[in-house]
Amino acid sequence: MNDRAGNDRVRIVDTTVLSDDWYVLKKITFDFLRRDGTWQRQSRETYDRGNGATILLHNPATGNIVLTRQFRMPAFVNGHDGMLIEAAAGLLDSATPEERIRAEAEEETGYRVRHIRKVFEAFMSPGSVTEKLHFYVGEYDASMRVGDGGGLEHEGEDVEVMEMPLRAALDLVQQGGIVDGKTIMLLQHLALEELKQRHEI
């Protein structure tokens, strides 16, 4: 992470690493130039886990999509049962976003997708987490199934693969059955694309 980011309104005063176990938690003290021309000293904590990518697999012939369900401890700690329904996703590590999301789609869902398309990028929790996600959509059909998916056991993954109509997934969002932000964004993006196509026809 570049702490300075080339912003003339920010002067880094001090950076302290608070934790470097799973990912990196830092406390950053900085001077910020306010709109009235005065400098104000502030401090914030940033959690750096790298950037990531996510993909929503869609079958145009059937209207179905592929999602996953897996346990997420932070959601569990916040009162959820922890079993979140999500689009396939993963951290980039040293790969490009496209390389990583192709690998993650196959590892988690069992589908080896041929054609994928990037739709946007977004910071998911910019108040505290540095991660930026690269969002993709990709088409799939039965011929692309090369495995069972399920994730990597040695990384503690135990991923359930779910296939359902897009409409059913959107209903789950409204009912509170899907509460993962990246997944909701991709589902709504796909729904808007389909509405646009129908309107243009």
C-alpha positions, 0 to 999 in steps of 0.5 A, spaced: 500 500 500 502 506 498 501 511 504 502 517 501 498 516 494 500 523 491 495 527 495 497 534 496 492 535 502 495 529 506 502 529 510 503 522 513 506 524 520 507 517 523 505 509 521 505 504 526 504 497 525 499 494 530 498 487 527 502 483 522 499 476 523 493 474 518 494 481 514 496 488 516 493 493 521 496 499 521 495 506 525 497 512 521 497 519 523 497 524 518 495 532 517 489 533 513 488 540 509 481 542 510 477 546 505 478 552 509 485 552 508 487 549 515 491 543 517 488 538 522 492 532 525 488 526 525 489 518 526 486 512 522 487 505 522 487 501 516 487 494 514 491 491 508 489 485 506 490 486 498 486 487 493 481 482 490 476 480 484 469 477 484 465 474 478 458 472 477 457 466 473 450 467 468 447 462 463 444 466 458 440 460 456 437 458 462 437 464 466 440 461 472 446 464 476 452 460 480 453 462 487 457 459 493 455 459 500 461 458 506 462 460 513 464 467 514 467 469 521 466 476 521 459 475 519 458 470 525 461 475 530 456 480 528 450 476 529 449 472 523 449 465 522 456 466 518 453 462 512 453 467 507 451 466 500 456 469 495 459 470 488 465 467 487 471 471 489 478 471 492 484 475 493 489 477 487 496 475 491 501 476 485 496 474 480 492 479 475 485 480 476 483 476 470 488 470 472 485 470 479 478 470 478 478 465 473 482 460 478 477 462 483 471 460 479 474 454 478 476 452 485 470 454 488 464 453 483 467 447 478 466 451 472 472 453 467 469 459 464 471 461 457 469 468 456 469 473 462 468 481 462 470 486 467 464 491 469 467 495 474 472 496 480 470 498 487 472 499 494 468 495 499 469 498 506 474 505 505 473 507 512 477 502 514 479 496 509 484 498 503 481 492 499 479 494 492 475 489 488 475 488 481 468 485 479 466 480 473 461 477 469 462 470 466 457 466 462 457 458 463 454 452 461 454 445 463 460 443 458 464 448 462 463 444 469 470 440 470 470 439 477 465 439 483 468 446 486 468 447 494 474 451 494 481 449 497 481 444 503 488 446 506 486 453 506 480 452 510 475 452 505 468 448 505 464 451 499 457 449 497 455 451 490 448 453 488 445 454 482 438 458 481 434 463 477 437 470 477 430 472 479 430 467 485 437 470 487 434 477 487 428 475 491 433 472 496 436 479 497 430 483 498 428 477 503 435 478 507 437 471 505 443 474 501 447 480 505 454 480 502 455 487 498 459 484 492 454 479 491 448 484 491 452 489 486 453 484 481 446 481 481 443 488 481 448 489 475 446 483 471 438 485 472 439 492 470 443 489 464 437 484 462 432 490 463 436 494 458 437 489 453 429 488 453 428 495 453 432 496 447 429 490 443 
